[in-house]
Amino acid sequence: MTLLEDIQSSAVDANSDLATLLRKCKLLAARLGSQPLQDWVLWESNGYPDAVEVPDYRVWSLEVKGHFSGPFGSGIRNAPIPTACLPKSARESYTRYKCRQSIASVEAILSSTTEGTVHVSTGDLALSLGAKVYRGQNCVQAWAEFGTGNLVELANAVRNRILDLTLAVWKEAPGAGELDSGAQPAIEATRVTQIFNTTVYGGSAQVVGTVNASSVEFSIGTNDLVALKQVLAGNGIPEADLCELESALKAEPEAPTAQNFGPRVSAWVAARLGDAAKGTWSIGLGAAGNLLATAIAKYYGLGP
C-alpha cells in the first residue's frame, strides 16, 4: 500500500484518529514539496497562530449569555445578550469566532464533553456591559458558547479535504510521495499546491491553467507598496484585502525566497487563491497564483 492509499484508507474510516492521519499527511507534504500544504498540515496539527488567518470551516458565530442581578433580590439567569449590546471593538470576535485549537484538542473536547456546548472566555465583558443590556439589571457574569456540532463539522471538513486532496494527487500521479516510485510519473510541487488550494480552500472548484502557463509582467520596485497595491487592485483585489496584505507585509518585511513567504503573507495568498478557486475573484486559479507570487516576490526584491 502506498502512502497515498494509506492516507485515503484512514480518511474514509470515521473511527480513525484524525491527529494520526495528519501526521501521515505531514510526511506526504514533505515528500511532495508543497509549502502551503506543509503549512496547513502543521497548523491543523499544532493549532493556528494568531498571525495566521484560519480557513472558513473554522469560523462561526458564538451565542453570548449572562447572569444579571437587580434590586430587591431580582435577577435573570442564562439570559441571551444581543450582539448589538456588545462593545463594537469586540463584536466581530463573537460574530466571527475563529477556532484555533489543534485537531487533537478538538477531538479531545468532543470525546470528553457531555453538555453539547463549549464555553469560550469573554474576559471582562460583564464589566463592560454593566446595566446596558436589561433595564434595571446589572451583568454580573458573561460567557460565550457554541454547540459541539461546530467541532464535529470542523473535524469532518478536515477529513474530507484530506481525502479530496489525496484522491486528486493520486489520479495524476499514483506513486506520488513514494521514496521509490519506479515508473510512476512525478508531480511538481506547483501542481500539488494548485490541487491543495482547490481541494482545501476552494471546495470543488476546478483548477484553471497552471502557475507556469501565464506570463505576468509589470514594474514593482523593492518595498514599493503603492505599486504593488496598484497592480493587485487593477487585477480585481478589493481594498479590504489589500489592507490585510499591507499589514502582513509590514509584519514580515523579509521573505526567505521567492517561493517561500512568511506565514502571514502565505496565509493571505492562500485565501486569495481560495477566492479564485471559488469563482469570487474573476481570474483563473493558475493565473492568480502566478500573479500573486510574482508581484509579491518583486516587492520583496526577489523577482527577476
C-alpha positions in Angstrom: 0.0 0.0 0.0 1.4 3.4 -1.0 1.4 6.4 1.4 -1.4 8.0 -0.6 -3.5 4.8 -0.4 -2.8 4.6 3.3 -4.0 8.1 3.9 -7.1 7.6 1.8 -7.9 4.4 3.7 -7.6 6.3 7.1 -9.6 9.3 5.8 -12.6 7.2 4.8 -12.5 5.4 8.2 -14.7 7.6 10.5 -13.1 5.8 13.6 -9.5 6.6 12.6 -7.6 9.1 14.7 -7.5 12.4 12.9 -4.3 13.6 14.6 -2.6 10.5 13.4 -3.9 11.0 9.9 -2.5 14.5 9.9 0.9 13.1 10.8 0.8 10.9 7.7 -0.1 14.0 5.7 2.9 15.8 7.2 5.1 13.0 5.8 3.3 13.3 2.4 3.6 17.1 2.3 7.3 17.0 3.0 7.9 14.5 0.2 5.7 16.4 -2.3 7.5 19.7 -1.5 4.4 22.0 -1.4 4.9 24.7 1.2 1.3 25.7 1.5 0.3 22.1 2.1 3.0 21.7 4.7 1.9 24.9 6.5 -1.8 23.7 6.5 -0.9 20.3 8.0 1.3 22.0 10.6 -1.4 24.4 11.7 -4.1 21.8 11.8 -1.8 19.6 13.8 -0.4 22.2 16.3 -3.1 24.9 16.2 -3.3 28.2 14.2 -1.1 31.1 15.5 -2.7 34.5 15.9 -0.8 35.8 12.9 -2.4 33.2 10.6 -5.9 33.5 9.2 -8.0 30.4 9.8 -9.9 28.7 7.0 -13.7 29.3 6.6 -14.6 26.0 8.2 -13.0 27.2 11.4 -15.2 30.3 11.7 -18.7 30.5 13.2 -20.7 32.7 15.5 -21.0 32.5 19.3 -24.0 32.8 21.5 -23.4 35.2 24.3 -25.2 34.8 27.6 -25.0 36.1 31.1 -26.4 36.3 34.7 -27.9 39.6 35.8 -28.7 41.0 39.2 -31.3 43.7 40.1 -32.8 45.5 43.0 -34.7 43.7 45.8 -33.1 40.3 45.0 -34.4 40.3 41.4 -32.2 38.8 38.7 -32.1 37.0 35.4 -30.0 33.9 34.8 -28.7 32.4 31.5 -30.2 35.4 29.6 -29.1 35.9 26.0 -27.1 39.0 25.3 -27.9 40.6 21.9 -25.0 41.3 19.6 -25.9 45.0 19.4 -25.1 45.3 23.2 -21.6 44.0 22.7 -18.7 46.5 22.5 -18.1 47.4 18.9 -14.4 46.7 19.2 -15.0 43.1 20.3 -18.2 42.4 18.3 -16.6 40.6 15.4 -14.8 38.2 17.8 -18.2 36.9 18.7 -20.0 37.1 15.4 -17.0 35.5 13.6 -15.3 33.4 16.2 -12.1 31.8 14.9 -11.3 28.3 16.3 -7.5 28.0 16.5 -7.2 24.8 18.5 -5.3 21.8 17.1 -7.2 18.8 15.7 -6.0 16.8 18.7 -7.6 19.4 21.1 -10.8 19.4 19.0 -11.1 15.6 19.2 -10.3 15.7 23.0 -13.2 18.2 23.5 -15.6 16.0 21.5 -14.7 12.9 23.4 -15.0 14.5 26.9 -17.9 16.9 26.7 -21.3 15.8 27.8 -23.1 19.1 27.7 -23.4 19.6 23.9 -21.9 23.1 24.2 -18.4 24.6 24.6 -17.8 27.7 26.6 -15.5 30.5 25.5 -13.9 33.0 27.8 -15.1 36.6 27.5 -12.6 38.3 29.8 -14.1 41.3 31.4 -17.2 41.5 29.2 -19.5 41.6 32.1 -17.9 44.7 33.5 -18.2 46.4 30.1 -21.9 45.5 29.8 -22.9 46.7 33.2 -26.6 47.7 33.1 -26.6 48.3 29.3 -28.4 45.0 28.4 -31.6 44.7 30.6 -33.1 47.7 32.3 -32.5 47.7 36.0 -30.3 44.7 35.8 -26.5 44.6 36.1 -24.5 42.0 34.4 -22.5 40.0 37.0 -21.3 37.2 34.7 -21.0 36.8 31.0 -19.8 34.0 28.7 -20.0 32.8 25.1 -20.7 29.3 23.9 -21.2 27.3 20.7 -22.5 23.8 20.0 -20.2 20.9 19.7 -21.7 20.3 16.3 -19.4 23.0 15.0 -16.4 21.0 16.1 -17.9 17.9 14.5 -18.2 19.7 11.2 -14.7 21.1 11.6 -13.2 17.6 12.0 -15.3 16.3 9.2 -14.2 19.2 6.9 -10.5 18.4 7.6 -11.0 14.7 6.9 -12.9 15.3 3.7 -10.3 17.8 2.4 -7.5 15.3 3.1 -9.4 12.7 1.1 -10.2 15.1 -1.8 -6.6 16.2 -1.9 -5.0 12.7 -1.9 -7.5 11.4 -4.5 -6.7 14.3 -6.8 -3.0 13.8 -6.5 -3.4 10.0 -6.9 -5.4 10.5 -10.1 -2.5 12.4 -11.7 0.5 10.5 -10.1 -0.4 7.3 -8.2 3.2 6.9 -7.0 3.5 10.5 -5.7 5.0 10.6 -2.2 6.8 7.3 -2.5 10.6 7.2 -2.0 11.0 4.9 -5.0 8.0 5.4 -7.4 9.6 3.3 -10.2 7.8 4.0 -13.5 5.2 6.3 -11.8 5.4 9.9 -13.1 6.4 12.6 -10.6 4.2 15.5 -9.8 5.6 19.1 -9.5 5.3 20.9 -6.2 3.5 23.8 -8.0 0.8 21.4 -9.3 0.4 19.9 -5.7 -0.1 23.5 -4.5 -2.8 24.1 -7.1 -4.6 20.9 -6.1 -4.2 21.9 -2.5 -5.7 25.3 -3.0 -8.6 23.8 -4.9 -9.5 20.9 -2.6 -8.7 22.5 0.8 -9.5 26.2 0.3 -11.6 26.1 -2.9 -14.0 23.2 -2.3 -15.0 21.5 -5.6 -13.9 24.3 -7.9 -11.9 23.3 -11.0 -8.3 24.3 -11.4 -7.8 26.5 -14.4 -4.4 26.6 -16.1 -1.1 26.2 -14.3 1.1 28.6 -12.5 3.8 28.3 -15.2 1.3 28.8 -18.0 0.8 32.5 -17.7 3.2 35.4 -18.1 2.9 38.3 -15.7 4.9 41.4 -16.4 4.8 44.6 -14.5 7.1 47.0 -12.7 7.2 46.8 -8.9 10.3 48.0 -7.1 11.6 46.6 -3.8 9.3 47.7 -0.9 7.2 49.7 -3.4 3.9 49.1 -1.6 2.0 51.7 -3.7 3.0 50.0 -7.0 2.2 46.5 -5.6 -1.3 47.6 -4.5 -2.0 49.3 -7.8 -1.1 46.1 -9.7 -3.3 44.0 -7.5 -6.2 46.4 -7.4 -6.0 46.5 -11.2 -6.5 42.8 -11.2 -9.6 42.8 -9.1 -8.2 42.5 -5.5 -10.6 44.5 -3.2 -9.3 47.3 -1.0 -10.1 45.4 2.2 -7.9 42.5 1.1 -5.1 44.9 0.1 -5.2 46.4 3.6 -4.8 42.9 5.1 -1.8 42.3 2.8 -0.2 45.6 3.8 -0.4 44.6 7.4 1.1 41.2 6.7 3.9 42.7 4.7 4.8 45.2 7.5 4.8 42.3 10.0 7.0 40.2 7.6 9.4 42.7 5.9 11.6 40.0 4.5 11.0 36.6 2.8 13.5 33.7 2.6 12.9 33.0 -1.1 10.6 34.0 -3.9 8.7 30.7 -3.4 8.5 30.8 0.4 6.9 33.9 2.0 6.3 34.3 5.8 3.2 32.7 7.4 1.0 35.8 7.4 1.7 36.6 3.7 1.4 33.0 2.8 -2.0 32.8 4.5 -3.1 35.9 2.7 -2.1 34.4 -0.7 -3.8 31.1 0.1 -7.0 33.0 1.0 -6.9 34.9 -2.4 -6.3 31.7 -4.3 -9.3 30.3 -2.5 -11.3 33.2 -3.8 -10.1 32.4 -7.3 -10.9 28.7 -6.9 -14.5 29.5 -5.7 -15.1 32.0 -8.5 -15.4 35.0 -6.3 -12.4 36.5 -7.9 -12.7 36.8 -11.7 -9.3 35.3 -12.5 -8.3 31.7 -13.2 -6.6 29.9 -10.3 -3.3 29.3 -12.3 -3.1 32.9 -13.4 -4.0 34.1 -9.8 -1.1 32.0 -8.3 1.3 33.4 -10.9 0.2 37.0 -10.4 0.4 36.9 -6.6 3.7 35.0 -6.4 5.4 37.3 -9.0 4.0 40.6 -7.6 4.9 39.9 -4.0 8.3 38.4 -4.9 9.1 41.7 -6.8 8.0 43.7 -3.8 10.5 41.7 -1.7 13.2 42.3 -4.3 13.3 38.6 -5.2 11.7 38.7 -8.6 13.6 38.6 -11.9 
